[in-house]
Amino acid sequence: MGLQQVFMANLRKYRKQLGYTQEKLAELCSTDPCYIRQIEIGRRFPSIKYIEKIAEALGIAPYRLFYEETNQENDRFLSLYAEKKQKIKKMLIDNVNQICSMIDEE
């Protein structure tokens, strides 16, 4: 996939993850929704300065718009996330059990 296609896909992905319409993103970037549509379909390509503006509106670092994640990287991230989630869940359950034991002793 070419760099422009990666940018277009990431722009759409991050916009949708935030639940933003093209109109909402355009509003946050102080532009016309038509410009965002043209970027997403590849008819126009923004300047570096405008890419920074888009990234700021999306709450991400600008390089994320050009970074093509592979399935392997996504799988690794999801696996690490699941591990951390399980450890935190176990820790919370242990703490709740300790608190309940202390209450029962009183």
C-alpha positions as CSV (number, residue, x, y, z in Angstrom):
1,M,0.0,0.0,0.0
2,G,1.3,3.4,-0.9
3,L,1.9,6.2,1.6
4,Q,-1.1,8.2,0.5
5,Q,-3.4,5.1,0.8
6,V,-2.0,4.4,4.3
7,F,-2.7,8.1,5.3
8,M,-6.2,7.9,3.9
9,A,-7.0,4.6,5.6
10,N,-5.6,5.8,9.0
11,L,-7.4,9.1,8.8
12,R,-10.7,7.3,8.2
13,K,-9.8,4.7,10.9
14,Y,-8.9,7.2,13.6
15,R,-11.8,9.5,12.7
16,K,-14.3,6.6,13.0
17,Q,-12.7,5.3,16.2
18,L,-13.5,8.7,17.8
19,G,-17.0,8.6,16.4
20,Y,-16.4,11.8,14.3
21,T,-18.2,12.4,11.1
22,Q,-16.3,14.1,8.3
23,E,-18.2,17.3,9.2
24,K,-17.1,17.1,12.9
25,L,-13.4,16.6,11.9
26,A,-13.7,19.5,9.5
27,E,-15.1,21.7,12.2
28,L,-12.3,20.8,14.6
29,C,-9.8,21.6,11.8
30,S,-11.5,24.8,10.8
31,T,-12.1,23.7,7.2
32,D,-14.9,22.6,4.9
33,P,-16.2,19.0,5.2
34,C,-15.7,18.7,1.4
35,Y,-11.9,19.0,2.0
36,I,-11.9,16.1,4.5
37,R,-13.9,14.0,2.0
38,Q,-11.4,14.8,-0.8
39,I,-8.5,13.8,1.4
40,E,-10.2,10.5,2.4
41,I,-10.8,9.6,-1.2
42,G,-7.4,10.7,-2.4
43,R,-8.4,13.7,-4.6
44,R,-6.4,16.1,-2.4
45,F,-3.4,15.7,0.0
46,P,-2.9,18.1,2.9
47,S,0.3,20.0,3.6
48,I,2.5,19.0,6.5
49,K,1.1,21.9,8.6
50,Y,-2.5,20.7,7.9
51,I,-1.5,17.1,8.7
52,E,-0.4,18.4,12.1
53,K,-3.8,20.1,12.5
54,I,-5.6,16.9,11.6
55,A,-3.5,14.8,14.1
56,E,-4.2,17.3,16.8
57,A,-7.9,17.1,16.2
58,L,-7.7,13.3,16.3
59,G,-5.6,13.4,19.5
60,I,-2.7,11.4,17.9
61,A,0.9,12.0,16.9
62,P,1.1,13.0,13.3
63,Y,3.3,10.0,12.4
64,R,0.4,7.7,13.3
65,L,-1.4,8.8,10.2
66,F,1.5,7.4,8.1
67,Y,2.1,4.2,10.1
68,E,0.9,1.0,8.6
69,E,0.1,-1.5,11.3
70,T,0.5,-5.1,10.4
71,N,-1.8,-7.7,11.7
72,Q,1.1,-9.2,13.6
73,E,1.6,-5.9,15.5
74,N,-2.1,-5.6,16.2
75,D,-2.1,-9.2,17.5
76,R,0.9,-8.6,19.7
77,F,-0.7,-5.5,21.2
78,L,-4.0,-7.2,21.8
79,S,-2.2,-10.1,23.5
80,L,-0.2,-7.8,25.8
81,Y,-3.4,-5.9,26.6
82,A,-5.2,-9.1,27.5
83,E,-2.4,-10.2,29.7
84,K,-2.3,-6.8,31.6
85,K,-6.1,-6.9,31.9
86,Q,-6.0,-10.3,33.4
87,K,-3.3,-9.3,35.9
88,I,-5.2,-6.2,37.0
89,K,-8.4,-8.2,37.3
90,K,-6.7,-10.8,39.5
91,M,-5.1,-8.1,41.7
92,L,-8.5,-6.4,42.1
93,I,-10.2,-9.6,43.1
94,D,-7.4,-10.4,45.6
95,N,-7.7,-6.9,47.1
96,V,-11.5,-7.2,47.4
97,N,-11.1,-10.6,49.1
98,Q,-8.6,-9.2,51.6
99,I,-10.9,-6.2,52.4
100,C,-13.9,-8.6,52.9
101,S,-11.8,-10.8,55.2
102,M,-10.8,-7.7,57.2
103,I,-14.5,-6.6,57.5
104,D,-15.6,-10.1,58.5
105,E,-12.9,-10.2,61.3
106,E,-14.3,-7.0,62.9
